[in-house]
Amino acid sequence: MKLRLALLLGLLPGACSFQAAVPHPHYVLGAAYQADGVWHYPRRRLDLVATGLATVIPAGHPALTADGEAFEQDALAAASQDLQLPAIARLTNLANGRQIEVRINDRGPADPARLVAVTRRVARALGLPGGGVAPVRLHVLAGPSQVAEAALPGAPLLALTAAPVRAVLATSLGAPGGGAAAVSGRVVSGPAGSVSALPGGVRAAAPAGAPGPGGAPSGAIVPALSGQVAQTPPRYGALWVRLIRFSQYQDAARLAARLAGLHPAIRREMANGEEHFTVRIGPFGFGAAGVAAADATLRQAIGAGVNDARIVVEPE
């Protein structure tokens, strides 16, 4: 009877979700998907620099992130709508200049008016207002991002010079929620396959196939994040709703005419020696009223068929 009961419990949805909640870190890109009426197209970008509004990940998040890591509000982590997972990025609060490095390991936010969602720990570090948003700059760090993804199942191949296979002489624990232990960098001779230290990260010491720290698979490379907050000069700009960038002025003018009721403007820009014309609406302030106005304008633009419309901070 006990065996039959155990088998029945194993078939219940709750039992299945319990099994699914076991951390299984893996590289994620994924197909296009729709959230809150807007389509997103994930792609691998190692040179992305973007601006927008950051929000805080709300309570009630599932046990795992989109790439299979254990979710923690005390982690130095964030969610992106379309970046590869994981990625390492530098986030800067443009309103106060605070800057910190985070691990992007989740999908979100669902709201197209927000660029990134961060954990409570990151929100505190950046000085996000309680229950509010802040203008931020997101800069993907190519080297650390490649290291973060390199050893995970499904990750793109990365050409790395083989590091000496040695045992770690000394390690120290990082800040809570900051990821893997920080490695001193000193190595001594040891059994082959024990530990392999690579710049910016540590390869977990565990038998082949066994889970490493935090449920990560053995061999997973996780760059250690310091959790240190750098203070940079605030960048006083304004919020704008950026619609589409065109290579021809006539195309930009046609879109501006179609959305004349939103009072768009055309901005001439130079990129890589080429002339472009960006249709945008604004400016809006950083305060609650400005954010609300930018949100409403973005909704109107998306409703008019401009799916690529986004809130940005210009100029920095």
N, C-alpha and C positions, 0 to 999 in steps of 0.2 A: 504493500500500500504506500509506504514512504517513497519507494522508488518511482511508482506511478505518479504520485503527487509532484515529485521533483521534475519528472519529464513534462508534466502539464504546465508547471510554472515556467519551465524553459521555453514554452511556446507562447507565453503571454507577451503582449507588446511591451510591457514594462521591463521584462527580462531582456528583450532585444535591445531596447534603448540603453539598458545598463551596459551591455556588451559594446554598443556603439560609442559609449562615453569613454572608453579606454583610449588614452592619447596615442596617436599614430601619426607623428609629424611627417609630412610629405610635401613636395613641391606642387603648387597649384597655379594654373593659369585659367583654364576653363573657357567654355564657349560664351557667346553673347547671351545676356540675360536682361530681363526687364524688372525694374523696381520703381514703384510709385509712378508708373506710367511712362518711364524713360528707359530707353535701351542703353546698356553699357557694353563696351567691347574690350574685354581684358587683353592686354598685350604686354610683353616684356620690355620694360624701359629702364635703362641703367643711367640715363642722363636727364631724367625729368626734373624740371624746376617749375613749380606751379604755385599759385596763390589762391586763396579762397577763405572760407570760414570753417573753423574747427568747432566741433561739439563734443560732448562727453558721452561715452557709451552708457546707455541706461541700465538700470538694474534688470535682472531677469534674463541675462544673456545665457545661451546654452553652455553646457560644460566644456565644449570644445570650440576652438576657433575654426575658420574655414580650412586651414591647412593642417588640422588635426592636433594642434597643441592644446594643452590645458589652459582654459581661459582664467585669467586672474586680473582683478581690478588693481592690484598692486604691481603689475608688470609694467615695464617700459615698452608699451605696445600700442598699436593703433590699427585702424581699419581703413582700407581703400576700396573704392568702387571698381577699379580696373587695373591696378598694378599686379605684377607677379607676386606670389606669396611663397616664401617670405622675401622681404626686402628690408634693407636698413636705410633709414632716412634721417635727415636733420630737420627738425621742426622749429620754426622761429615764430614767436608771438610778435607780430609787427607793431602792436600797440605799445608794448613795454620793452621789447628787445630781448626777452628771455629766450634761450635756445637750448635744445636738448636732443639727443639722438634716441630714436625709437626703432623697434622691430615691427614692421607691418606684417601682420600674420592673419588678417581677417578681412571679410567682405563687409562693406558698409561705408558710410551711412546710407540708408534707403532714400533719404531726402536729397534730391538733386541739387538743392541750394547749399549743400555742405560738401566741402572738399574731403574732409577726413574726420573720423571719430576717434577719440583717445580714451585711454583708461583714466580712472580717477587720479592715479598717481601722476600721470603725465599732465593732467589738467592742473593739479596743484603746483607742479614744477613750473609750468608755463604761466601760471597766474590767470587761468580762465575764470571769468566771473561765475559764481554759483548759479547753475541752471541756465547760463547764457552761452554765448559764442564769442569767438575772438578771431580777428583777421590773422592768418598765418601764411608763412612761406614754407613749402615742402620741397626739400632737395634730396633726391635719391643719391646715395653714396655707392658708386659703382663697385669699387673693390670689396668693401664689406658685404654688399648685397650678393656678389658672386660667391663669396666664401660661405655666406649663410645658406645659400641654396645648393651648393656644390655636391654635398654628400647625401642629400635627401632623395628618396625614391622619386623617380620621374623628373628630376632636374636636368636642365641642359648640360651637356658635357662642358667642362671647364678645364683648359690646359693649365695644370699647375706643376711646378717642379716638385718632385717627390721630396718630402721632408725626411730627415733621419728618424728612424723608428727607435724610440728610446722610452724610458720610463720617466715620468715627471718627478723631479726631486722635491718640489714644493708647490703647493697650491694654496690659494686663499679664497674664501667665499666672497662672492660679489654682494651687492646690495640686494635686499629682498625684492623678488620679482624681476631682477635684472638679468636673468638667464643663467648661462653656464658659469662655472667657477672661473675666476681669472687665473691665468697660469703665469708663474714667475718668469718663464722663459728659459730657465736652466734645465739641462737634461743630463742624465747619467745613463750608463749602459744598462740594458735590461732585456727581458725576453722579447723576441720579435713579436709584433702585433699587440704589445701592451698599450702604448699611447703614442700618438703622432701629433706633435704640436705644429700648427701652421700659423702664419702671421694673422693676427686678429681673431683667433678662435682656438678651440681645443677639440680634439677628436676624442670622444668619450672612450674610456678604458672599460671594455666589457667583452665577454666572450661573443664570438660571432653569432649574430641572430638574437642576442639577448637585448632587452630594452636598456637604454642608458638612463642618465639622470632625467627626471621629469617625464619618463615614458618615451624619450627620444630613442630612435633605433641606434644600435651600436655603430660607431663611425660617424655619427652626425656632427657636423661642424657648426658651432654656434659662436659668432663673435661676441665677446663680452662687452656689454654696454656699461659705461661708467656710472650713469645716472647723474653726472655732474651737469649743472645748469650754467651756461655761459651767458654773460650779460653783454649784449650788443646795443648799439644806438637804436632807439625806436625809429621805425620808418613810417612817417606820417603821410599817408596817401588817402585814398577814398575807395569806397566800394563802387564797382561798375558791373552791369550785366553785359557780358561780352557775348555777342551772337555768333557771327561767322567771320573768318578772315578770307578775303578774296585776293586773287592775283590781278584781277581787272576791276577798275573803278566802276565801270558800268554795272557789273554784277552787284557790287556793294550798294550802288545807288538804287537799283531795283528793289533790293530787300528793304532798304531804308524807306522807300516810298510805300511798300506794302505794309510796313509797321509804323506808318506816320503818326498814328494815334499815341504811340509810346515815346515819341520825340527822340528817335535815335540820332546818333552822330556818326560820321565816318572819320576814322583816324588813319592817316598815312603812316606806315611803318617800314623800316628797312630791316631785313633779316637775311644774313649770308649774302649780302650784296644785291638782294632782290627786293623790289618794291611790292608791298602788300597793303591792302585796305581792310581795316577791321571795323565792323559795324558794332557799336556799343551804345548803352543807355546809362545815363547817370549824370553826375556823381551822386552817391548816397553816403551819409556819414556812418561812423562806426557805432554810434549809439543805438539804442533799442528801436527808435523811430526809423533810423536809416536802414537798419537790418530788415525791419518789417517791410519797408518800401521796396528794398531790393528783392526780397522774397516774392512779393506780390508781382513785381515787374517780370521776374524770371518765370513765374507761373503763366503769366499772360503770353510771354514769348514762346514757351513750350506749347501752350495751347494753340498758338498760331502756326505750329508746325516746325519751329526751330528747335529740334531735339538736342542740338549741340550747345545750346545756350548755357552759360555758367556764370556764377558770381566770382569776380576776381578783384584783386587789390591793385590799383594803378594810380599814379606811379608809386613804386616803392620808395 
